[in-house]
Amino acid sequence: MALALLLPAVATAAVVVNNGITVNFQPTANNVVYLASGPGYLSANESNYIGVSGNNEHYTNMSVYLNAVPGSGYVVLTNVLEIYNGSTSAGSVTVWINGTLPTGVTLYGSSTSQTFTGTAPSGTVLLGTGVTSTALHLTTSGTAEYLGFKLTGTSTGSATISLQYTIS
């Protein structure tokens, strides 16, 4: 004989509503604040003191190669790179440069074209000699921070420098 037990069942229901919503994802075509070759790049490149490789200047992951003269001398490169503000925002742009350069390499920056001071590029030390992070303010669209290097004869090694920026 079979017994049938009737137990109350717990009913659960899932409600799925299918309403299509269109969402478009567009990759960023380029960075509005980017590293580019500066007005002094061509002559320094032709003399084999600097080279840039990697992606287009509007993108990230560029590599910069520097060569110094061996011995006790030094090489000063002025205006070889620039950080360019191509933002159309009316807000302020702040750029942070972070990194540790190899011993004997110093990065200088200036909001005006750099000159040779007799021992180094004019401007402010951005990285090197104990400085590992600097904030720059590029307040107007179309402005640039000109970059220069001083390389001593004992400069060797590699480093990674990162640029981060905010637009407010």
N, CA, C and O of each residue as an XYZ file, in Angstrom:
672
protein
N       0.836     -1.136      0.000
C       0.000      0.000      0.000
C       0.900      1.223      0.000
O       1.889      1.272      0.732
N       0.581      2.150     -0.769
C       1.392      3.359     -0.879
C       0.698      4.492     -0.180
O      -0.512      4.688     -0.293
N       1.497      5.227      0.542
C       0.953      6.398      1.231
C       1.379      7.638      0.456
O       2.550      7.792      0.110
N       0.509      8.437      0.212
C       0.826      9.690     -0.454
C       0.743     10.800      0.560
O      -0.307     11.034      1.158
N       1.823     11.464      0.748
C       1.841     12.600      1.677
C       1.798     13.883      0.856
O       2.594     14.077     -0.063
N       0.935     14.681      1.175
C       0.846     15.971      0.497
C       1.383     17.027      1.429
O       0.778     17.336      2.455
N       2.501     17.569      1.073
C       3.120     18.629      1.856
C       2.949     19.946      1.112
O       2.983     19.989     -0.117
N       2.765     21.008      1.867
C       2.654     22.290      1.162
C       3.985     22.648      0.485
O       5.038     22.522      1.109
N       3.957     23.067     -0.711
C       5.169     23.437     -1.452
C       5.435     24.925     -1.289
O       4.512     25.739     -1.271
N       6.724     25.268     -1.170
C       7.123     26.671     -1.097
C       7.338     27.154     -2.539
O       8.174     26.618     -3.268
N       6.604     28.127     -2.914
C       6.692     28.614     -4.287
C       7.669     29.786     -4.352
O       7.547     30.743     -3.587
N       8.618     29.713     -5.249
C       9.519     30.831     -5.503
C       9.407     31.164     -6.984
O       9.214     30.291     -7.830
N       9.531     32.407     -7.258
C       9.439     32.831     -8.654
C      10.515     33.856     -8.933
O      10.797     34.714     -8.096
N      11.108     33.772    -10.090
C      12.058     34.775    -10.553
C      11.385     35.566    -11.648
O      10.802     35.004    -12.576
N      11.469     36.841    -11.533
C      10.858     37.698    -12.546
C      11.973     38.278    -13.394
O      12.846     38.965    -12.864
N      11.970     38.030    -14.651
C      12.968     38.547    -15.583
C      12.261     39.477    -16.546
O      11.324     39.075    -17.237
N      12.689     40.665    -16.589
C      12.125     41.639    -17.510
C      13.192     41.950    -18.546
O      14.314     42.304    -18.184
N      12.882     41.832    -19.767
C      13.844     42.040    -20.829
C      13.515     43.343    -21.554
O      12.745     43.357    -22.514
N      14.107     44.430    -21.079
C      13.980     45.713    -21.762
C      15.360     46.110    -22.244
O      16.270     46.279    -21.432
N      15.530     46.259    -23.512
C      16.844     46.585    -24.049
C      17.245     48.016    -23.781
O      16.460     48.940    -23.995
N      18.447     48.199    -23.321
C      19.019     49.530    -23.115
C      20.304     49.582    -23.919
O      21.163     48.712    -23.772
N      20.444     50.558    -24.742
C      21.636     50.675    -25.562
C      22.720     51.426    -24.799
O      22.502     52.548    -24.344
N      23.875     50.811    -24.662
C      25.025     51.437    -24.018
C      26.184     51.340    -24.986
O      26.535     50.247    -25.429
N      26.776     52.459    -25.317
C      27.918     52.475    -26.223
C      29.204     52.690    -25.453
O      29.284     53.594    -24.622
N      30.194     51.886    -25.712
C      31.519     52.048    -25.125
C      32.463     52.502    -26.224
O      32.625     51.822    -27.237
N      33.076     53.639    -26.021
C      34.027     54.154    -26.995
C      35.405     54.207    -26.353
O      35.574     54.833    -25.307
N      36.373     53.572    -26.954
C      37.719     53.688    -26.383
C      38.217     55.123    -26.527
O      37.870     55.817    -27.483
N      39.020     55.553    -25.584
C      39.592     56.890    -25.658
C      40.553     56.925    -26.831
O      41.463     56.101    -26.923
N      40.353     57.865    -27.715
C      41.199     57.949    -28.902
C      42.623     58.335    -28.532
O      43.578     57.839    -29.130
N      42.767     59.204    -27.563
C      44.101     59.591    -27.144
C      44.035     60.305    -25.801
O      42.967     60.719    -25.350
N      45.180     60.436    -25.183
C      45.273     61.189    -23.943
C      45.333     62.675    -24.281
O      46.010     63.071    -25.229
N      44.633     63.489    -23.515
C      44.664     64.930    -23.787
C      45.889     65.588    -23.167
O      46.246     66.702    -23.549
N      46.529     64.931    -22.230
C      47.807     65.390    -21.681
C      48.797     64.284    -21.974
O      48.623     63.154    -21.519
N      49.830     64.598    -22.726
C      50.713     63.528    -23.184
C      52.158     63.999    -23.314
O      52.448     65.195    -23.349
N      53.040     63.027    -23.384
C      54.461     63.281    -23.583
C      54.743     63.299    -25.071
O      54.313     62.403    -25.797
N      55.460     64.309    -25.530
C      55.784     64.449    -26.946
C      57.236     64.873    -27.080
O      57.861     65.309    -26.113
N      57.764     64.741    -28.285
C      59.113     65.255    -28.522
C      59.057     66.776    -28.511
O      58.105     67.378    -29.007
N      60.076     67.382    -27.945
C      60.135     68.832    -27.835
C      60.930     69.450    -28.967
O      61.414     68.739    -29.847
N      61.068     70.768    -28.954
C      61.785     71.455    -30.038
C      63.266     71.105    -30.125
O      63.869     71.270    -31.186
N      63.868     70.625    -29.037
C      65.284     70.251    -29.074
C      65.517     68.782    -29.373
O      66.659     68.321    -29.388
N      64.434     68.039    -29.612
C      64.564     66.586    -29.790
C      65.360     66.216    -31.039
O      66.248     65.365    -30.972
N      65.060     66.830    -32.154
C      65.653     66.422    -33.427
C      67.175     66.481    -33.404
O      67.834     65.521    -33.805
N      67.743     67.591    -32.940
C      69.214     67.689    -32.939
C      69.833     66.723    -31.928
O      70.898     66.164    -32.189
N      69.183     66.519    -30.781
C      69.713     65.564    -29.802
C      69.606     64.137    -30.320
O      70.474     63.306    -30.054
N      68.530     63.855    -31.066
C      68.359     62.531    -31.653
C      69.388     62.278    -32.749
O      69.964     61.193    -32.826
N      69.615     63.268    -33.587
C      70.608     63.121    -34.657
C      72.015     62.930    -34.109
O      72.860     62.323    -34.768
N      72.273     63.441    -32.909
C      73.571     63.261    -32.261
C      73.613     61.983    -31.417
O      74.611     61.718    -30.747
N      72.536     61.193    -31.447
C      72.421     59.923    -30.753
C      72.438     60.041    -29.228
O      72.915     59.138    -28.541
N      71.923     61.144    -28.701
C      71.829     61.305    -27.251
C      70.457     60.905    -26.709
O      70.333     60.593    -25.524
N      69.431     60.908    -27.554
C      68.088     60.549    -27.106
C      67.343     59.874    -28.246
O      67.553     60.183    -29.419
N      66.473     58.948    -27.879
C      65.596     58.289    -28.846
C      64.295     57.940    -28.160
O      64.276     57.626    -26.970
N      63.219     57.995    -28.902
C      61.907     57.663    -28.365
C      61.327     56.555    -29.226
O      61.358     56.630    -30.454
N      60.795     55.521    -28.573
C      60.135     54.454    -29.312
C      58.863     54.074    -28.576
O      58.635     54.496    -27.443
N      58.049     53.282    -29.226
C      56.798     52.855    -28.608
C      55.615     53.424    -29.336
O      55.677     53.704    -30.533
N      54.542     53.593    -28.610
C      53.290     54.045    -29.209
C      53.352     55.507    -29.621
O      54.290     56.235    -29.295
N      52.339     55.901    -30.334
C      52.184     57.292    -30.737
C      52.241     58.199    -29.520
O      51.883     57.777    -28.420
N      52.677     59.421    -29.694
C      52.866     60.333    -28.568
C      51.593     60.588    -27.762
O      51.676     60.997    -26.604
N      50.441     60.359    -28.339
C      49.198     60.594    -27.604
C      48.847     59.450    -26.657
O      47.925     59.578    -25.851
N      49.550     58.365    -26.741
C      49.227     57.198    -25.938
C      50.286     56.985    -24.864
O      51.213     57.782    -24.719
N      50.135     55.905    -24.123
C      51.080     55.595    -23.056
C      52.108     54.573    -23.530
O      52.101     54.169    -24.693
N      52.970     54.169    -22.643
C      53.975     53.124    -22.886
C      55.038     53.530    -23.902
O      55.396     52.741    -24.777
N      55.529     54.724    -23.791
C      56.644     55.149    -24.610
C      57.939     54.804    -23.890
O      57.984     54.764    -22.661
N      58.981     54.557    -24.655
C      60.306     54.335    -24.090
C      61.228     55.438    -24.564
O      61.243     55.785    -25.745
N      61.993     55.983    -23.644
C      62.964     57.024    -23.968
C      64.350     56.460    -23.690
O      64.608     55.959    -22.595
N      65.232     56.536    -24.658
C      66.595     56.053    -24.510
C      67.535     57.247    -24.467
O      67.454     58.138    -25.312
N      68.427     57.266    -23.481
C      69.384     58.355    -23.313
C      70.802     57.792    -23.366
O      71.071     56.711    -22.841
N      71.691     58.526    -23.997
C      73.100     58.148    -24.048
C      73.947     59.296    -23.524
O      73.741     60.448    -23.906
N      74.895     58.987    -22.653
C      75.810     59.995    -22.112
C      77.205     59.731    -22.641
O      77.503     58.635    -23.116
N      78.051     60.731    -22.557
C      79.455     60.526    -22.914
C      80.138     59.854    -21.730
O      79.899     60.251    -20.590
N      80.977     58.852    -21.963
C      81.646     58.188    -20.846
C      82.722     59.081    -20.238
O      83.183     60.037    -20.861
N      83.105     58.752    -19.026
C      84.175     59.499    -18.368
C      83.632     60.473    -17.350
O      82.576     60.259    -16.755
N      84.381     61.555    -17.160
C      84.010     62.500    -16.112
C      83.175     63.671    -16.634
O      82.839     64.572    -15.866
N      82.839     63.674    -17.906
C      82.071     64.781    -18.475
C      80.584     64.603    -18.283
O      80.143     63.703    -17.567
N      79.808     65.462    -18.924
C      78.363     65.376    -18.848
C      77.759     65.873    -20.153
O      78.415     66.559    -20.936
N      76.504     65.517    -20.373
C      75.736     65.960    -21.530
C      74.485     66.657    -21.002
O      73.809     66.141    -20.113
N      74.186     67.815    -21.546
C      72.977     68.544    -21.184
C      72.080     68.603    -22.414
O      72.495     69.071    -23.474
N      70.852     68.128    -22.267
C      69.867     68.129    -23.339
C      68.731     69.067    -22.938
O      68.076     68.844    -21.920
N      68.495     70.099    -23.717
C      67.441     71.062    -23.387
C      66.263     70.900    -24.342
O      66.442     70.685    -25.541
N      65.064     71.005    -23.793
C      63.824     71.016    -24.581
C      63.663     69.778    -25.469
O      63.097     69.872    -26.558
N      64.151     68.626    -25.018
C      64.083     67.433    -25.856
C      62.724     66.745    -25.801
O      62.338     66.058    -26.747
N      62.001     66.923    -24.704
C      60.655     66.378    -24.572
C      59.747     67.461    -24.021
O      60.216     68.477    -23.507
N      58.448     67.238    -24.131
C      57.509     68.167    -23.509
C      56.274     67.398    -23.062
O      55.867     66.415    -23.681
N      55.700     67.870    -21.982
C      54.401     67.371    -21.544
C      53.398     68.397    -22.044
O      53.438     69.563    -21.650
N      52.508     67.962    -22.903
C      51.605     68.889    -23.593
C      50.189     68.787    -23.042
O      49.670     67.686    -22.857
N      49.565     69.926    -22.780
C      48.176     69.986    -22.332
C      47.298     70.264    -23.546
O      47.206     71.402    -24.008
N      46.656     69.225    -24.055
C      45.747     69.372    -25.182
C      44.300     69.347    -24.755
O      43.407     69.207    -25.591
N      44.052     69.484    -23.454
C      42.685     69.451    -22.944
C      41.930     70.694    -23.392
O      42.480     71.795    -23.415
N      40.676     70.504    -23.743
C      39.835     71.661    -24.093
C      39.019     72.119    -22.891
O      38.206     73.037    -22.998
N      39.237     71.479    -21.748
C      38.523     71.864    -20.528
C      39.013     73.221    -20.045
O      40.187     73.564    -20.187
N      38.102     73.973    -19.478
C      38.485     75.268    -18.898
C      39.098     75.092    -17.513
O      39.568     76.055    -16.908
N      39.091     73.862    -17.017
C      39.612     73.606    -15.678
C      41.123     73.554    -15.637
O      41.797     73.667    -16.661
N      41.633     73.383    -14.449
C      43.070     73.300    -14.227
C      43.553     71.873    -14.441
O      42.874     70.924    -14.050
N      44.707     71.713    -15.053
C      45.307     70.407    -15.268
C      46.531     70.287    -14.362
O      47.434     71.123    -14.401
N      46.542     69.248    -13.557
C      47.692     68.965    -12.706
C      48.310     67.659    -13.175
O      47.613     66.653    -13.305
N      49.612     67.667    -13.430
C      50.332     66.486    -13.891
C      51.330     66.091    -12.813
O      52.087     66.928    -12.321
N      51.329     64.813    -12.449
C      52.330     64.286    -11.535
C      53.313     63.456    -12.326
O      52.924     62.617    -13.138
N      54.591     63.692    -12.085
C      55.658     62.887    -12.656
C      56.245     62.094    -11.499
O      56.712     62.671    -10.517
N      56.222     60.783    -11.612
C      56.713     59.915    -10.551
C      57.751     58.955    -11.110
O      57.594     58.440    -12.217
N      58.807     58.716    -10.351
C      59.805     57.742    -10.763
C      61.135     58.001    -10.108
O      61.339     59.026     -9.457
N      62.018     57.080    -10.283
C      63.384     57.210     -9.783
C      64.318     57.037    -10.966
O      64.307     55.995    -11.621
N      65.112     58.035    -11.241
C      66.042     57.966    -12.366
C      67.322     57.267    -11.954
O      67.646     57.222    -10.767
N      68.058     56.720    -12.913
C      69.347     56.116    -12.582
C      70.298     57.169    -11.994
O      70.136     58.365    -12.236
N      71.261     56.722    -11.241
C      72.266     57.620    -10.678
C      72.940     58.401    -11.799
O      73.315     57.831    -12.824
N      73.088     59.686    -11.602
C      73.752     60.514    -12.598
C      72.841     61.123    -13.638
O      73.311     61.830    -14.529
N      71.525     60.862    -13.545
C      70.564     61.432    -14.496
C      69.615     62.342    -13.729
O      69.068     61.951    -12.697
N      69.420     63.556    -14.234
C      68.502     64.506    -13.617
C      67.570     65.042    -14.691
O      68.007     65.398    -15.786
N      66.262     65.098    -14.367
C      65.257     65.624    -15.279
C      64.868     67.023    -14.828
O      64.540     67.240    -13.661
N      64.907     67.975    -15.764
C      64.563     69.370    -15.486
C      63.302     69.741    -16.259
O      63.051     69.211    -17.341
N      62.518     70.645    -15.703
C      61.320     71.122    -16.385
C      61.210     72.627    -16.322
O      61.696     73.264    -15.387
N      60.560     73.192    -17.337
C      60.359     74.631    -17.383
C      59.131     74.923    -18.233
O      58.906     74.271    -19.253
N      58.344     75.898    -17.814
C      57.165     76.273    -18.590
C      57.531     77.158    -19.781
O      56.690     77.423    -20.641
N      58.777     77.612    -19.832
C      59.285     78.352    -20.986
C      60.449     77.578    -21.576
O      60.997     76.687    -20.926
N      60.823     77.903    -22.772
C      61.912     77.210    -23.436
C      63.179     77.259    -22.584
O      63.565     78.321    -22.095
N      63.817     76.116    -22.412
C      65.002     76.025    -21.567
C      66.244     76.560    -22.275
O      66.352     76.546    -23.502
N      67.162     77.026    -21.461
C      68.473     77.437    -21.955
C      69.532     76.665    -21.167
O      69.223     76.032    -20.158
N      70.753     76.721    -21.625
C      71.874     76.093    -20.935
C      72.458     77.099    -19.961
O      72.816     78.210    -20.349
N      72.556     76.710    -18.688
C      73.021     77.643    -17.655
C      74.527     77.612    -17.454
O      75.052     78.347    -16.618
N      75.218     76.786    -18.195
C      76.655     76.617    -17.989
C      76.966     75.289    -17.336
O      78.077     74.775    -17.465
N      75.981     74.720    -16.624
C      76.163     73.401    -16.016
C      74.939     72.511    -16.159
O      75.055     71.300    -15.973
N      73.770     73.056    -16.481
C      72.532     72.283    -16.526
C      71.482     73.029    -17.342
O      71.683     74.194    -17.683
N      70.367     72.377    -17.660
C      69.270     73.118    -18.281
C      68.665     74.089    -17.271
O      68.647     73.818    -16.070
N      68.172     75.216    -17.765
C      67.452     76.112    -16.861
C      66.154     75.432    -16.457
O      65.678     74.533    -17.150
N      65.603     75.840    -15.381
C      64.352     75.241    -14.926
C      64.509     74.587    -13.570
O      65.490     74.810    -12.859
N      63.529     73.780    -13.227
C      63.436     73.152    -11.922
C      63.750     71.674    -12.035
O      63.392     71.037    -13.026
N      64.414     71.121    -11.032
C      64.648     69.673    -10.998
C      63.310     68.985    -10.745
O      62.667     69.216     -9.721
N      62.897     68.137    -11.690
C      61.645     67.400    -11.556
C      61.875     66.014    -10.960
O      61.109     65.564    -10.108
N      62.932     65.340    -11.410
C      63.307     64.028    -10.891
C      64.823     63.920    -10.850
O      65.530     64.494    -11.678
N      65.303     63.169     -9.867
C      66.747     62.971     -9.708
C      67.226     63.655     -8.445
O      66.502     64.455     -7.853
N      68.431     63.348     -8.036
C      69.036     63.910     -6.813
C      68.060     63.918     -5.641
O      67.881     64.939     -4.977
N      67.433     62.775     -5.395
C      66.539     62.639     -4.252
C      65.093     63.013     -4.505
O      64.256     62.802     -3.627
N      64.760     63.559     -5.665
C      63.375     63.935     -5.973
C      62.738     62.795     -6.761
O      63.239     62.421     -7.821
N      61.631     62.236     -6.250
C      60.976     61.114     -6.919
C      59.554     61.423     -7.381
O      58.930     60.588     -8.036
N      59.036     62.593     -7.058
C      57.696     62.951     -7.493
C      57.567     64.469     -7.553
O      58.035     65.177     -6.661
N      56.934     64.957     -8.602
C      56.746     66.395     -8.790
C      55.360     66.633     -9.367
O      54.908     65.874    -10.225
N      54.689     67.666     -8.911
C      53.396     68.062     -9.479
C      53.590     69.319    -10.312
O      54.240     70.268     -9.873
N      53.027     69.325    -11.508
C      53.085     70.475    -12.413
C      51.670     70.964    -12.678
O      50.727     70.172    -12.692
N      51.524     72.251    -12.885
C      50.210     72.821    -13.190
C      50.258     73.426    -14.590
O      50.921     74.436    -14.825
N      49.544     72.789    -15.509
C      49.451     73.281    -16.880
C      48.040     73.835    -17.041
O      47.116     73.123    -17.434
N      47.898     75.098    -16.733
C      46.567     75.672    -16.547
C      45.830     76.013    -17.833
O      44.603     76.108    -17.811
N      46.506     76.196    -18.925
C      45.853     76.632    -20.155
C      46.027     75.586    -21.240
O      47.117     75.042    -21.413
N      44.964     75.304    -21.970
C      45.063     74.386    -23.095
C      46.083     74.903    -24.103
O      46.125     76.094    -24.410
N      46.890     74.004    -24.602
C      47.916     74.389    -25.566
C      49.253     74.725    -24.932
O      50.203     75.059    -25.640
N      49.346     74.644    -23.612
C      50.624     74.924    -22.954
C      51.412     73.633    -22.776
O      50.860     72.533    -22.812
N      52.711     73.797    -22.583
C      53.595     72.645    -22.423
C      54.589     72.905    -21.312
O      54.906     74.051    -20.996
N      55.074     71.832    -20.729
C      56.206     71.871    -19.805
C      57.372     71.261    -20.565
O      57.332     70.091    -20.943
N      58.416     72.064    -20.788
C      59.570     71.597    -21.544
C      60.497     70.807    -20.630
O      60.771     71.219    -19.503
N      60.974     69.673    -21.123
C      61.812     68.791    -20.323
C      63.227     68.727    -20.888
O      63.432     68.708    -22.102
N      64.185     68.693    -19.984
C      65.581     68.548    -20.356
C      66.269     67.604    -19.390
O      65.753     67.340    -18.304
N      67.422     67.097    -19.775
C      68.167     66.150    -18.953
C      69.607     66.600    -18.794
O      70.179     67.247    -19.671
N      70.170     66.247    -17.670
C      71.613     66.311    -17.483
C      72.066     64.892    -17.206
O      71.576     64.239    -16.284
N      73.013     64.416    -18.016
C      73.529     63.056    -17.913
C      75.015     63.124    -17.614
O      75.777     63.690    -18.397
N      75.432     62.564    -16.507
C      76.867     62.534    -16.220
C      77.485     61.320    -16.894
O      76.773     60.406    -17.310
N      78.779     61.310    -16.998
C      79.486     60.215    -17.649
C      79.313     58.883    -16.955
O      79.563     57.837    -17.553
N      78.889     58.905    -15.710
C      78.704     57.658    -14.967
C      77.252     57.179    -14.997
O      76.908     56.241    -14.279
N      76.405     57.792    -15.799
C      74.984     57.424    -15.861
C      74.815     56.046    -16.485
O      75.266     55.802    -17.604
N      74.167     55.156    -15.761
C      73.832     53.839    -16.309
C      72.535     53.373    -15.677
O      72.128     53.873    -14.629
N      71.892     52.420    -16.318
C      70.690     51.825    -15.755
C      69.434     52.289    -16.448
O      69.480     53.074    -17.395
N      68.309     51.793    -15.963
C      67.029     52.165    -16.543
C      66.058     52.487    -15.422
O      66.306     52.172    -14.258
N      64.971     53.106    -15.778
C      63.966     53.505    -14.806
C      62.621     53.583    -15.489
O      62.536     53.653    -16.715
N      61.576     53.572    -14.695
C      60.229     53.756    -15.210
C      59.687     55.060    -14.617
O      59.682     55.256    -13.402
N      59.236     55.933    -15.499
C      58.636     57.195    -15.061
C      57.179     57.138    -15.469
O      56.857     56.756    -16.595
N      56.295     57.518    -14.554
C      54.877     57.536    -14.903
C      54.343     58.958    -14.852
O      54.763     59.766    -14.023
N      53.413     59.250    -15.749
C      52.713     60.523    -15.762
C      51.262     60.246    -15.399
O      50.627     59.360    -15.969
N      50.755     60.996    -14.464
C      49.344     60.926    -14.092
C      48.816     62.344    -14.117
O      49.526     63.282    -13.754
N      47.574     62.506    -14.543
C      47.032     63.858    -14.568
C      45.573     63.880    -14.144
O      44.845     62.897    -14.284
N      45.174     65.020    -13.627
C      43.771     65.260    -13.286
C      43.356     66.559    -13.961
O      44.158     67.478    -14.125
N      42.093     66.615    -14.345
C      41.515     67.835    -14.902
C      40.372     68.220    -13.972
O      39.424     67.456    -13.786
N      40.469     69.403    -13.395
C      39.421     69.804    -12.461
C      38.894     71.182    -12.796
O      38.003     71.686    -12.113
